[in-house]
Amino acid sequence: METTSVSSSRIQKFELEEDNELRFVVSGREEVTLELINGSAEVFGSVVEKNKKYIFPPGARVAVFTWKKATVELIGTANAYVSPETPMIMYINLHAALEQLRRIADNPTEKDRVGQGPRIMLVGPTDVGKSTLSRILCNYAVRQNRSPIFVDLDVGQNSISAPGTIGAIHINRPADVVDGFERTKPIVYNYGSLQPGDNNALYEKLLITLSQAVSAKTVENVETGISGVIINTCGWIADGGYAAIVQAAQHFEVDIVAVLDQERLYNELQKTLPKFVKIVHLPKSGGVEVRSSEVRLKSRNMAVQRYFYGTRGEQYFPHQFDVPFDEVTVVKVGTESVPEECLPVGMKPEDYSAKVVPFPISPELRHHVLALSPFDSLTQEISTTPVFGFVVVKEVDMIEKKMTVLCPRNELPYPRIFVYTKIEFLDDHNVPM
Ligand SMILES: Nc1ncnc2c1ncn2[C@@H]1O[C@H](COP(=O)(O)OP(=O)(O)OP(=O)(O)O)[C@@H](O)[C@H]1O
């Protein structure tokens, strides 16, 4: 990738030519301020306002793209360079194709797709820019007065709720340049682990339930139906991961699959998916970060941190609660099946993948994120019903028989059925009780 400058000093000014992208990483411990001095620019599809200061936190990785020309200033410690090579033309062409399908859906003279706009799914290995392209496509859609549904099936790096979940949100305004999309009224299902392969059957059950909830939304609201659905997936593409992609395409009834980067996956999907599904192959941007497992862990911690504490632009003030053991039931979804050879002859093994079972309260729960179920007693529906939200277990006192949890609200909702997750978060803030 050709670059025009690389720098990390405190004040840096960049002149961007047509179709150039300024890429930077906030590399120090302090924030970095971005300002558009002249021209026009966007960050992952969100318009950057002239002379407004955008403050990015440490670790942020950003691309400021211009279709025309722009003068951009960065203040703070940032590794930055300008690249003249980006796939943005191809990404906007994809958006134009989606927009064309929305127009057809909106046109009552066309019989076949009336009322239902495109359903696109983005697939590819990890770190190819799937989440970023989803954000760009959602932004371009709302900038044309559309209101699509964004679905995130990535349980490892979910951008709607905590890690270990899948979910959907209705997008009706562009993403904030720094904080991304508003997460109001999301539909969130708790899967409880970072790898879909940990419990394939449960993952598929949740895919089905979420796809039904999304379809109901697209039928309920005409504008949403026409705007369509944009689906981000996780980077697990081998073996069971490939099967999960195919299942997701079927359950969400997608009509377009955009494969980022990997040609082999593109070829395989062409053979597997039905002919009416259009499959496109797109290059990844040279700016996309290849993240180590350490960086991935950090970004997951930041996602949980954001869930409880918000962002610089929108801070939350969570509370801590002591919960006596007798006021809470902890459950787990999915247990080991009894091996066939241990069952009486002729008996079929039961499907334990989504079985809801009590989980003993013990110090093992410390630092675990637990989901809040809307049910008031142990029922099998817990496994496939959206959750209220999450708490983090800060302490488990086996002598006093109580646990201390961090909750985003100043009230801990009843009923108190907490669902175990494997996700851990070390909260080092002092929070009021
Ligand atoms: N053009 C770009 N320039 C600089 N950074 C970028 C660019 N595009 C994406 N990034 C950054 O690269 C990182 C990875 O991108 P993204 O999350 O979109 O990849 P992904 O394929 O969804 O990854 P995964 O499947 O692992 O979740 C993010 O931090 C994102 O901000």
The ligand as an SDF file (V2000), in Angstrom:
LIG
                    3D

 31 33  0  0  0  0  0  0  0  0999 V2000
   -9.8870    1.9560    6.2580 N   0  0  0  0  0  0  0  0  0  0  0  0
   -9.4950    1.7620    7.5180 C   0  0  0  0  0  0  0  0  0  0  0  0
   -8.4490    2.4490    8.0080 N   0  0  0  0  0  0  0  0  0  0  0  0
   -8.0510    2.2750    9.2810 C   0  0  0  0  0  0  0  0  0  0  0  0
   -8.6220    1.4330   10.1430 N   0  0  0  0  0  0  0  0  0  0  0  0
   -9.6770    0.7260    9.7070 C   0  0  0  0  0  0  0  0  0  0  0  0
  -10.1680    0.8510    8.3770 C   0  0  0  0  0  0  0  0  0  0  0  0
  -11.2330    0.0190    8.2450 N   0  0  0  0  0  0  0  0  0  0  0  0
  -11.3790   -0.6060    9.4270 C   0  0  0  0  0  0  0  0  0  0  0  0
  -10.4580   -0.1810   10.3140 N   0  0  0  0  0  0  0  0  0  0  0  0
  -10.2600   -0.6530   11.6930 C   0  0  0  0  0  0  0  0  0  0  0  0
   -9.8110   -2.0050   11.6650 O   0  0  0  0  0  0  0  0  0  0  0  0
  -10.3550   -2.7310   12.7690 C   0  0  0  0  0  0  0  0  0  0  0  0
  -10.9870   -4.0320   12.2850 C   0  0  0  0  0  0  0  0  0  0  0  0
  -12.0600   -3.7390   11.4050 O   0  0  0  0  0  0  0  0  0  0  0  0
  -13.4630   -4.4890   11.5210 P   0  0  0  0  0  0  0  0  0  0  0  0
  -13.8870   -4.5950   12.9500 O   0  0  0  0  0  0  0  0  0  0  0  0
  -14.3820   -3.8150   10.5830 O   0  0  0  0  0  0  0  0  0  0  0  0
  -13.0630   -5.9240   10.9670 O   0  0  0  0  0  0  0  0  0  0  0  0
  -13.9210   -7.2750   11.0110 P   0  0  0  0  0  0  0  0  0  0  0  0
  -13.6900   -8.0010    9.7660 O   0  0  0  0  0  0  0  0  0  0  0  0
  -15.3460   -6.9570   11.3470 O   0  0  0  0  0  0  0  0  0  0  0  0
  -13.2350   -8.0360   12.2090 O   0  0  0  0  0  0  0  0  0  0  0  0
  -13.8120   -9.2590   13.1250 P   0  0  0  0  0  0  0  0  0  0  0  0
  -14.4580  -10.2650   12.2360 O   0  0  0  0  0  0  0  0  0  0  0  0
  -12.6140   -9.7850   13.7510 O   0  0  0  0  0  0  0  0  0  0  0  0
  -14.7780   -8.6340   14.1010 O   0  0  0  0  0  0  0  0  0  0  0  0
  -11.2790   -1.7710   13.4860 C   0  0  0  0  0  0  0  0  0  0  0  0
  -10.5660   -1.2500   14.5900 O   0  0  0  0  0  0  0  0  0  0  0  0
  -11.5690   -0.6770   12.4840 C   0  0  0  0  0  0  0  0  0  0  0  0
  -11.8130    0.5690   13.1010 O   0  0  0  0  0  0  0  0  0  0  0  0
  1  2  1  0
  2  3  1  0
  2  7  2  0
  3  4  2  0
  4  5  1  0
  5  6  2  0
  6  7  1  0
  6 10  1  0
  7  8  1  0
  8  9  2  0
  9 10  1  0
 10 11  1  0
 11 12  1  0
 11 30  1  0
 12 13  1  0
 13 14  1  0
 13 28  1  0
 14 15  1  0
 15 16  1  0
 16 17  2  0
 16 18  1  0
 16 19  1  0
 19 20  1  0
 20 21  2  0
 20 22  1  0
 20 23  1  0
 23 24  1  0
 24 25  2  0
 24 26  1  0
 24 27  1  0
 28 29  1  0
 28 30  1  0
 30 31  1  0
M  END
$$$$
